[in-house]
Each structure stands twice: as structure tokens, then as C-alpha cells.
Amino acid sequence: MSELSAFLALSPYVIFLIFLALLFDFLNGMNDAANSIATVVSTRVLKPIQAVGLAAFFNFIAAFGMPLLVARTIGTGIIDTRISTPVLVFVHFLDLSSGPQLLLIGDFLYLFPMLLSEV
């Protein structure tokens, strides 16, 4: 079974959750990166080109060089797959993430500098 056919065989709820998680991660990363770059540039620690270059380098290293220990921990014991259904996961995800996601979108639209990694 190819990866694409395995992905398409997932529940629509799971596909939607993956989309929402990626959207949140993209917007949150964009927000955090802008805040971290603005901090080192405004304090004149680094020039803008140096700050962007270092941020890009370390984001790349973090994305491809770090192990997925949190995902592995959640996937091997925290969630009981015998009682968990895609609908249950979908409802919990929406319940726990709708507030931060709406806050992130509002901050992005109104240009408020806020770090949502702690939310």
C-alpha cells in the first residue's frame, strides 16, 4: 500500500485534524519566528540578515535533526487505541485547540506580537 493510498484511507476527521494541526503549526511558527527575530534586531545584537539566516538554519536543524520523542511517547502508551476513535480525537482536539487557534488568528490579523507556544 502506497503512502498516498494509506493517507486517503484515513477517516475524514483525521485528515481534517492533520490539516488543522499543520495550519496552527505554520501560523504559530511564523509568529514565534517574527518575534524572536524582532527581539535580536531591535536590541542590535544581530543585523536583520544575520537574524533571519540563523533562524532559518536552526529551524531547519530542528525540523530534520531532532527525534520525534513527544510523538513517539504519545503514540506508545498515553492514548489507549482500543477506546479512542477518530471522532473522539476530533472532538478533544477542537475543544483543546480552538481557543489558542482563534487567538493566534486574531493576533495575526491585528498584528499583535504574542507568543502562543505557552498557551
C-alpha positions in Angstrom: 0.0 0.0 0.0 1.5 3.3 -1.0 1.7 6.2 1.4 -0.9 8.2 -0.6 -3.5 5.4 -0.6 -2.8 4.9 3.2 -3.4 8.6 3.8 -6.6 8.6 1.7 -7.9 5.6 3.6 -7.9 7.6 6.9 -11.1 9.0 8.3 -12.1 12.4 7.1 -11.9 13.6 10.7 -8.2 12.5 11.0 -7.4 14.3 7.7 -9.1 17.5 8.9 -7.2 17.2 12.2 -3.9 16.9 10.3 -4.8 20.0 8.3 -5.7 22.0 11.4 -2.6 21.0 13.2 -0.4 21.9 10.2 -2.2 25.2 9.9 -1.7 26.0 13.6 1.9 25.0 13.5 2.6 27.1 10.4 0.9 30.2 11.9 2.4 29.7 15.3 5.9 29.2 13.9 5.6 32.3 11.7 4.5 34.3 14.8 7.3 33.0 17.0 10.0 33.5 14.4 9.0 37.1 13.8 9.0 37.8 17.5 12.4 36.2 18.0 14.0 38.0 15.0 12.5 41.3 16.1 14.0 40.9 19.6 17.6 40.4 18.5 17.3 43.0 15.7 15.7 45.7 17.9 18.4 45.2 20.6 21.1 45.4 17.9 22.5 42.1 18.8 22.4 40.9 15.2 21.8 42.6 11.8 18.5 41.6 10.2 20.1 39.3 7.6 22.1 37.5 10.3 19.0 37.1 12.4 16.9 35.6 9.5 19.8 33.4 8.5 20.3 32.0 12.0 16.6 31.5 12.4 16.3 29.6 9.1 19.3 27.5 9.9 18.2 26.4 13.3 14.6 25.8 12.2 15.9 23.5 9.5 18.1 21.7 12.0 15.2 21.3 14.5 12.8 20.1 11.8 15.1 17.4 10.4 17.7 16.8 13.0 15.7 16.3 16.2 14.0 13.0 17.1 10.2 12.9 17.5 10.2 11.9 21.1 6.9 13.6 22.1 5.1 12.0 19.2 6.6 8.6 20.0 5.6 8.9 23.7 2.0 9.8 22.9 1.8 7.0 20.2 3.1 4.3 22.5 1.1 4.3 25.7 -0.7 7.6 26.6 -3.6 7.1 24.2 -5.4 3.8 24.5 -6.2 2.9 20.9 -8.9 0.3 22.0 -11.2 3.0 23.2 -10.1 6.0 21.1 -12.0 6.7 17.9 -11.3 9.3 15.3 -14.5 11.2 16.3 -13.3 11.3 20.0 -9.9 12.5 19.0 -11.5 15.1 16.7 -13.8 16.5 19.5 -10.9 16.7 22.0 -8.7 18.4 19.5 -11.3 21.0 18.7 -12.0 21.5 22.4 -8.4 22.0 23.4 -7.1 23.9 20.4 -10.0 26.1 19.3 -9.1 28.8 21.8 -5.4 29.1 21.0 -6.1 28.9 17.3 -8.6 31.7 17.4 -6.3 33.8 19.5 -3.4 33.1 17.1 -5.5 34.1 14.0 -6.8 37.2 15.8 -3.3 38.2 16.8 -2.0 37.6 13.3 -4.8 39.7 11.7 -4.4 42.6 14.1 -0.6 42.4 14.2 -0.3 41.8 18.0 3.0 40.4 19.0 2.3 37.3 21.1 4.0 34.0 21.7 1.4 31.3 21.7 3.8 28.4 22.3 3.0 28.8 26.0 -0.8 28.9 25.5 
